[in-house]
């Protein structure tokens, strides 16, 4: 089959199937809470953190690894390198206070200093923006246009696939084996929604996704399709849709057909407990010049609110995935979970786990697996300042016959801890106050 490289393509298309998700009760810790004197959502906010960390595998070394720190030329290839570091995270966020149109922009930077190796390592530097506009040119008809863009320096490997914090998987010594990339990503979409009866909607949609890694060829994804939705009652709904994706990755071209049927159900269990479940199933057919593969796909999403300040969620996903470092498609089953809530008005906790397993390519039967976990405990000193501690676990293992780009080994394990002080501030408040 033709070779393929991609930034990231999930089996869920760019314009995902709409779900009538009820509004979740927000978990609002003291840190980051709005000013009680009044504060709008629009404006300019900044945040920053100073931290110390310890990592038991700084280079993501592993079997057959070809990386080692330049300051330690005597270190064996593949030998896990442990070390402590101090560093910073900083970000600025801007949001228009208007609902029509919407506009958001964010810039972020991170860096670390490793005293044992006398080396400062700039981490991921990122700028992104998104906007949307909608109008009702005819009765019972709504048109919505969306667009977004992102540019990243030192984009870390496997960050998106592992569903982990991007700033926590930045790797040092990038010039020695593991090359962190420059990436840019542009997305655009259009939807035409029409009410065709009581509680029934019909949507036509289209989209484009254009991405580039370093100075390589530009990768394109085009999609076109539609969906139908019907609400049976206050708590239940049905939806169905079809989307065709044309994937052009230079060295390979694919056509992916998504057929999806599902529904959702949400009903309060009591005054303090709410649960929501959404499910869908269907098929994804992948065409290339010399191959055709049809696979069952599906999603189940469940979340549960309890004790007024806690939210838990679990998601199962089966589908087709392309990631940066693997040239062939991944047929995977993935499970993820999240838990967030308040231990007290000043202390909030959140944790997430993810696990995926599947096969690579059209002909391989050797499975791969990838899993990760992260957790954070935060103590608010005030609405603008907090102490925090984090833990990170990351593991992947691919068959030795699978080519992984960027000098990464076929398997590795990593654990890291971080403690620090974080701050946030609203520099400019726009729009009416709450």
C-alpha positions in Angstrom: 0.0 0.0 0.0 1.2 3.6 -0.5 3.1 5.2 2.4 1.3 7.8 4.4 2.3 10.5 6.8 -0.2 12.6 8.7 -0.5 15.1 11.4 -3.5 13.5 13.1 -6.7 12.1 11.6 -9.3 10.4 13.9 -12.0 8.1 12.7 -14.4 10.8 13.8 -14.5 13.3 11.0 -13.6 17.0 11.2 -17.2 18.0 11.7 -18.3 15.5 14.3 -21.8 14.2 14.8 -23.8 16.6 16.9 -25.0 15.4 20.3 -27.7 17.1 22.4 -25.4 17.2 25.4 -27.1 18.9 28.4 -25.1 21.7 30.0 -22.8 20.3 32.7 -22.7 21.8 36.1 -19.3 23.5 36.3 -16.7 22.6 38.9 -15.6 26.0 40.2 -12.6 26.0 42.6 -11.5 29.1 44.3 -8.5 29.4 42.0 -9.5 31.1 38.7 -13.0 31.9 40.0 -14.5 35.1 38.6 -14.2 38.3 40.6 -17.3 38.6 42.9 -17.5 42.3 42.0 -18.3 41.3 38.4 -16.2 40.0 35.5 -17.1 39.1 31.9 -15.8 36.2 29.8 -14.3 38.5 27.2 -10.9 40.2 27.5 -7.3 39.4 27.9 -6.0 36.9 30.5 -2.5 35.7 31.3 -1.3 32.8 33.3 2.1 31.4 34.4 3.8 28.7 36.4 7.2 28.2 38.0 7.9 24.6 38.8 10.4 21.9 39.7 10.1 18.4 38.2 11.7 14.9 38.2 11.6 12.6 35.2 12.8 9.0 35.1 13.1 8.9 31.3 13.9 12.3 29.9 14.6 11.2 26.4 11.8 8.6 26.1 14.6 6.0 25.6 13.9 2.4 25.1 14.8 -0.7 23.2 16.9 0.1 20.1 16.8 3.8 21.0 19.2 6.0 19.0 19.2 9.0 21.3 21.4 10.2 24.1 22.2 13.6 25.6 25.0 15.6 23.8 26.5 16.5 27.2 26.9 12.8 28.1 28.6 11.2 25.0 29.6 8.2 27.1 26.0 7.3 27.9 24.8 4.1 26.2 22.1 4.4 23.5 18.7 3.5 24.9 19.8 4.0 28.5 17.0 5.8 30.3 18.2 9.1 31.6 16.8 10.4 34.9 17.0 13.9 36.1 15.5 16.9 37.8 14.7 20.2 36.2 13.2 23.6 36.9 11.1 25.5 34.4 8.2 27.7 33.5 4.9 27.7 31.7 3.3 30.9 30.4 0.2 31.6 28.3 -2.0 34.6 27.2 -5.6 34.2 26.2 -7.9 36.6 24.4 -11.6 36.3 23.8 -14.2 38.6 22.3 -17.2 39.1 24.5 -19.6 38.9 21.6 -21.5 35.7 20.7 -21.7 36.7 17.0 -19.0 36.5 15.8 -16.8 34.6 18.2 -13.1 34.9 18.3 -10.5 33.3 20.6 -6.6 33.4 20.5 -4.0 31.9 22.7 -0.2 31.9 22.8 1.8 29.6 25.1 5.5 28.9 25.9 7.3 26.5 28.2 11.0 25.8 29.0 13.2 23.8 31.4 16.7 24.0 32.8 18.5 20.7 33.7 21.2 21.6 36.3 22.8 18.2 36.2 23.5 18.6 32.5 23.9 22.4 32.5 21.4 22.8 29.7 18.4 25.0 29.1 15.8 23.4 26.8 13.0 25.5 25.2 9.8 23.4 25.1 6.7 23.8 23.0 6.0 27.4 21.7 2.5 27.7 20.3 0.1 30.2 18.9 -3.5 29.4 17.9 -6.8 31.1 17.1 -10.3 30.2 16.2 -13.4 32.0 15.1 -17.0 31.3 14.1 -20.0 33.1 12.7 -23.6 32.0 12.1 -26.7 33.5 10.5 -30.3 32.6 9.7 -30.9 33.7 6.1 -34.3 31.9 5.9 -36.9 30.7 8.3 -35.9 27.5 10.3 -32.5 27.6 8.6 -29.1 28.4 10.1 -25.7 28.7 8.5 -22.5 28.4 10.5 -18.9 29.0 9.4 -15.9 28.0 11.5 -12.1 28.4 11.1 -9.0 27.8 13.2 -5.3 27.8 12.9 -2.3 26.6 15.0 1.4 27.0 14.8 3.8 25.1 17.1 7.5 25.1 17.5 9.0 22.0 19.2 5.8 20.0 18.9 6.3 16.8 21.0 5.9 13.3 19.7 2.8 11.2 20.6 1.4 14.2 22.6 -2.0 14.2 20.9 -2.3 10.5 20.5 -1.7 9.9 24.2 -4.2 12.5 25.2 -1.7 13.9 27.6 -0.8 17.5 28.4 1.4 18.7 25.6 3.7 20.7 27.9 4.4 17.6 29.9 5.8 15.6 27.1 8.3 18.1 25.7 11.7 16.4 25.3 15.1 17.9 25.8 18.2 17.6 23.7 16.1 17.7 20.6 19.1 17.9 18.3 20.4 14.5 19.3 18.3 11.8 17.9 14.7 12.8 18.9 13.7 15.7 16.7 10.9 17.9 17.9 9.0 19.3 14.9 7.6 22.6 13.7 3.9 22.1 12.8 1.1 24.2 11.4 -2.5 23.3 11.2 -5.5 25.0 9.5 -9.1 24.0 9.6 -12.3 25.3 8.1 -15.9 24.1 8.1 -19.4 25.0 7.0 -22.8 23.7 8.1 -26.3 24.3 6.8 -28.9 23.3 9.3 -32.6 23.0 8.6 -35.5 22.3 10.9 -37.8 19.9 9.0 -40.4 19.3 11.7 -41.0 19.2 15.4 -37.7 18.3 17.1 -36.1 17.2 13.7 -33.1 18.7 12.0 -31.2 17.9 8.8 -27.6 19.2 8.3 -25.4 19.4 5.3 -21.7 20.0 6.1 -18.3 20.3 4.5 -14.8 20.9 5.8 -11.1 21.1 5.0 -8.0 20.3 7.2 -4.6 21.3 5.9 -1.4 20.6 7.9 2.4 20.6 7.5 5.3 19.2 9.5 8.5 21.1 9.2 9.1 21.9 5.5 7.5 18.7 4.2 4.6 18.5 1.7 1.3 19.9 2.8 -1.3 17.4 3.8 -5.0 17.8 2.9 -8.2 16.3 4.1 -11.5 17.2 2.5 -14.9 16.1 3.8 -18.5 16.3 2.7 -21.6 14.7 4.2 -24.8 15.2 6.3 -26.6 14.1 9.4 -30.1 13.8 10.7 -31.2 14.3 14.3 -34.5 13.8 16.1 -35.4 14.4 19.7 -37.9 11.8 21.1 -38.3 13.4 24.5 -36.8 15.8 26.9 -34.1 13.2 27.7 -33.5 11.2 24.6 -32.5 11.7 21.0 -31.6 9.9 17.8 -29.0 10.8 15.2 -27.6 9.3 12.0 -25.1 10.6 9.4 -22.7 9.8 6.6 -19.4 11.6 5.8 -16.9 11.0 3.1 -13.3 12.1 3.6 -10.6 12.4 0.9 -7.2 12.2 2.5 -4.2 13.4 0.5 -0.8 12.8 2.2 1.5 13.2 -0.8 2.9 9.6 -0.7 -0.6 8.1 -0.3 -4.2 8.9 -0.9 -7.1 7.5 1.0 -10.9 7.7 0.9 -12.7 7.1 4.2 -16.4 6.5 4.4 -18.0 7.1 7.8 -21.5 5.7 8.4 -22.8 6.5 11.9 -26.0 5.8 13.8 -26.6 6.5 17.5 -28.4 8.4 20.2 -28.1 9.9 23.6 -30.0 9.8 26.9 -29.7 12.2 29.8 -32.0 12.4 32.9 -31.3 13.7 36.4 -31.2 10.9 38.9 -31.9 13.3 41.8 -31.5 17.0 42.7 -27.7 16.5 43.1 -26.9 13.7 40.6 -27.1 13.8 36.8 -26.0 11.2 34.3 -25.6 11.3 30.5 -24.9 8.6 28.0 -24.3 8.9 24.3 -23.6 6.0 21.9 -23.1 5.4 18.2 -22.1 2.6 15.9 -21.4 2.1 12.3 -18.6 1.4 9.9 -15.5 3.0 8.4 -14.3 1.9 4.9 -10.8 2.9 4.0 -9.9 2.8 0.3 -6.4 3.1 -1.2 -5.1 2.3 -4.6 -4.7 -1.4 -3.9 -6.5 -2.1 -0.7 -10.0 -1.8 0.9 -10.7 -2.4 4.6 -14.0 -2.2 6.3 -14.1 -2.0 10.1 -16.8 -1.6 12.7 -16.6 1.6 14.6 -18.3 2.9 17.6 -18.4 5.3 20.6 -19.9 5.3 24.0 -19.7 8.4 26.2 -20.9 8.5 29.8 -20.5 11.2 32.5 -21.9 11.4 36.0 -22.3 14.4 38.3 -22.4 13.8 42.0 -22.0 15.5 45.4 -22.6 18.9 43.7 -18.9 19.5 42.9 -17.7 16.3 41.2 -17.8 15.0 37.6 -16.7 11.7 36.3 -16.7 10.5 32.7 -15.7 7.4 30.7 -15.4 7.0 27.0 -14.9 4.0 24.7 -13.9 4.6 21.1 -13.3 2.1 18.3 -12.0 3.5 15.0 -9.3 4.3 12.6 -6.4 6.6 13.6 -3.4 8.1 11.9 -0.6 9.7 14.0 2.5 11.6 13.2 5.1 8.9 13.9 3.5 5.9 12.2 3.1 5.8 8.4 0.2 3.3 8.3 -3.3 3.6 9.7 -4.0 2.3 13.3 -7.1 0.2 13.9 -7.7 0.7 17.6 -9.9 0.3 20.6 -9.4 3.0 23.2 -10.8 3.6 26.6 -10.4 6.9 28.6 -11.7 8.3 31.9 -11.6 11.5 33.8 -12.5 12.6 37.3 -12.6 16.2 38.6 -14.0 17.8 41.7 -13.4 19.8 44.9 -12.0 18.3 48.1 -12.7 21.7 49.7 -13.3 25.2 48.5 -9.6 25.7 48.2 -8.5 22.3 47.0 -9.4 20.8 43.6 -8.4 17.5 42.1 -8.5 16.1 38.5 -7.2 12.9 37.0 -7.3 11.2 33.6 -6.3 7.9 32.2 -6.2 6.5 28.6 -5.5 3.1 27.1 -5.5 2.0 23.4 -4.7 -1.2 21.7 -4.9 -2.3 18.1 -3.0 -3.2 14.9 -1.0 -1.2 12.5 -1.6 -1.3 8.7 -3.8 -3.4 6.5 -1.9 -6.7 6.9 -0.2 -6.8 10.3 -1.7 -8.9 13.1 0.8 -7.9 15.7 -0.9 -5.6 18.3 0.4 -2.3 19.6 -0.6 -0.7 22.9 -0.3 2.8 24.4 -1.5 4.1 27.8 -1.0 7.1 29.9 -2.3 8.8 33.1 -2.0 12.2 34.7 -3.3 13.8 37.9 -3.2 17.2 39.5 -3.9 18.4 43.1 -4.1 22.2 43.5 -4.4 24.3 46.6 -5.7 27.9 46.1 -3.8 30.6 48.0 -6.3 33.1 46.4 -8.4 33.4 43.3 -5.2 34.3 41.3 -2.5 32.1 42.9 -2.2 28.4 43.7 0.2 25.7 44.6 0.0 22.4 42.6 1.5 19.0 42.2 1.2 16.7 39.2 2.0 13.1 38.2 2.5 11.7 34.7 2.7 8.2 33.4 3.3 7.4 29.7 3.9 4.0 27.9 3.8 2.7 24.4 4.9 -0.5 22.7 4.8 -1.2 18.9 5.9 -4.3 17.1 9.6 -4.1 16.2 8.7 -4.4 12.5 6.8 -1.1 12.6 8.7 2.0 11.4 8.5 4.9 13.8 9.9 8.2 12.6 11.9 10.8 14.5 14.4 8.4 16.2 11.9 7.1 18.7 12.3 3.5 19.9 9.5 0.9 19.4 8.7 0.8 23.1 9.3 3.0 26.2 8.1 3.9 29.7 8.1 7.2 31.4 7.0 8.7 34.8 7.4 12.2 36.0 6.3 14.4 38.9 6.0 18.2 39.1 5.4 20.7 41.9 5.0 24.5 41.4 3.3 27.8 41.8 0.8 29.0 39.3 -0.8 32.4 38.8 -3.5 33.9 36.6 -4.7 37.5 36.0 -7.3 39.3 34.0 -5.4 42.2 32.3 -8.3 43.5 30.2 -12.0 43.0 30.8 -14.3 43.6 27.8 -18.0 43.6 27.5 -20.8 43.7 30.1 -20.1 42.2 33.6 -22.0 39.2 34.9 
